[in-house]
C-alpha cells in the first residue's frame, strides 16, 4: 500500500491505518527503537508509543514521507525513554 493511501486511512480514522503502517514500516520502526534502547521491553514500548503518536498526529498533520516521519517519532521517543532511564552502568 502506498503512503498516501495509508495517510488517507488515518484521516478516515480507520484502525486499518495502523495495520498498514506496521506492515510497511514496522520493521524499520522496531529497528530504530531497538538500536537506541538495548532493553527489548523498553524498545517494544517505544514502538507502541510510536504508533499511538502517529495516530494522534495524523490528522491534522499530513506527512510527505510517512516512513521517515514514523521513524523520527520512534527515534525521539526512544531517546526520551533512554534519558529517563538514567546513565548506563
Residue pairs with C-beta under 8 A, 6 or more apart in sequence:
1 20
1 23
1 24
3 24
3 65
3 66
3 67
5 20
6 17
6 20
6 21
6 24
6 66
7 17
7 58
7 62
7 63
7 66
9 16
9 17
9 20
10 17
10 54
10 55
10 58
10 59
11 58
11 59
11 62
17 55
17 58
18 51
18 54
18 55
21 51
21 54
21 66
21 70
22 51
24 66
24 67
25 66
25 67
25 70
25 71
26 47
28 67
28 70
28 71
29 47
29 50
29 70
29 71
29 74
30 43
30 47
32 71
32 74
32 75
32 78
33 42
33 43
33 44
33 46
33 47
33 50
33 74
33 77
33 78
34 40
34 43
36 43
36 46
36 75
36 78
36 79
36 82
37 43
37 46
37 78
37 81
37 82
42 78
42 81
42 82
42 85
43 78
45 81
46 74
46 77
46 78
46 81
47 74
49 77
50 70
50 73
50 74
50 77
53 73
53 77
54 69
54 70
54 73
57 73
63 69
